[in-house]
Amino acid sequence: MRADYLNDNSGKSNFDAKVINVSADLTLSADQSGSFISMDSNGVDITLPSAEPGLNYVIVQNADYATAVCTVVQAAATEDFYGHVFSAEHETAGTDGDTGASGDTKITFSSTSKRGDRVELVSDGSVWYVKAYAVNYAGITFDA
């Protein structure tokens, strides 16, 4: 059986990762799914498209925090973020990272965020699942 997804000419494959350099607010589209987004560290707000099954993005902060936090929000307030922030810094069991849950509508790269902190997002069509990695335990947070 032929798998059109794997066919380089199908237009459905993503053999070459798309890199998007972001220095100002941006609303992503479904066509940009699979992109690696290199986000500046000063007040950038990224809006995801409406949740659709399989949409996925990796957003990486490309410098240490400057003067204003960066955020990631979804297109609709009902498309909550679920997942966890994993940190290289060990504080206590209660503060090693943040966990996304119902009602969380924003991901914030905080004033303690560092170059290389990142979020990986994938949608099932109704919500967004997140794996986030930060040097500092509060470098990335989920917010309502």
N, C-alpha and C positions, 0 to 999 in steps of 0.2 A: 504494500500500500504506500502510495506516495504522500509524503508529508509536506504540504505547501509551505508551512511555517519555516521549514528548514531550507527551502529552496531560496538561494540568494536573489533570484530574480522575481520572487513572489511579491516583494514589497511589504511582506509581513515580518520578515526577519530583522534582527537587530545585531548583525555581526560586528558592526563598528559602533562602539559606544558613542553617543552624542555628548559632546562637552559644551556646556553653556556657561559663559562667564557673566556673572550678574553683579552690577554695581549700583543698580537702582531697583525700585519696586518692580515686581514681575508677576504676571498671572500666567501660570503654565497651562499648556493645552494637552489634550489626550495624545496628540501626535508627537509630543515630546517625551512620552513614556519611555523609560529605559535610559533617560539622560543622567549624566553626572553633572551636577550643578555646582560650580565653584562660586561661592557667595562671598562678597566683600564683607568686612566686619563692622560696618558702620551704618546702622539704621535701615537695613534692607528688609522689606516685607515681601514674602513669596506667598502667593495664593495658589493652592492646588486646584485642578479642574474638578468637576463633579465626579464622585466616586464611580468607577466602572471596574468590573472584574479584571484583574491582572495589571492595572495601571501601577507603575512603580517608578520611583525616583531615588537618587542618592544626592543629598545636599551636604556639601562640605564647606565649612568656614575657612577661607584662605588666608586669614591673618588673625592675630590676637585681637580681642575686643578693643575697639577704639573709643568712641564716645557715646554710642547709642546702641541698644540691643537690636538684634535681628529676630524676625518672627516667621513662622510658617503657619498658615491657616488654611482651612478647607473651604470649599465653595459653599457648603450648606452647614448650618450649625448642628444638624442631626448626624453628620458624618464624623463622629467622635474619633479620637486617637486612642488606640490601645497598644500597650507595649511597655518597654522599660528603657531607662537610661543606664548604661553600664559605665562605671568610672574606674580610672586607674588609681584614684586616690581613695584610701580607706579611712573612713571616719568611724561610724558606728553602724550597726546593722540597720538602724532606722533611717540613716541619712546617706547611705552609699550611692543612691541614685533615686530617680523619680519614676513613678509608674503611671502610665496613662490609663484613664478609666472613663466611664460614662460621664458625659458633661465636659470633658476636656476638649476644647476647641482651638487651642493654640499651643504651638511649641515655641519656646523662647530660648534663643542663644543669649545667655545672661552676661552680666559684666565680668564674670569669671571665665567666660569661654575663651578657648585657645585655638590657634591654627590647627587644623586637622580634626576638630570636633565635628561630628557628622550625624545625620539621621538617614536611615534607610526606610522608605515607605512603600507599602504595597496595599492595594485595595481589593476587597472581595466584592465590591459593588455597593456596599452599604456603609462601611466604615473604613478607616485606615489603620493598618497594623504597622508598628514602629519598632525598630531597633535603633537605639541612639548610643553613641559612644562619646564620652567627654573626659578630658584630663582631670578636671575638677568635678567633684560630685554634684555641684550646683551649676555647672557650666551650661547644661541644657535642662530645661524644666517643662513640664506639661502644665497648662493653665486653663481655667474655665473662661 
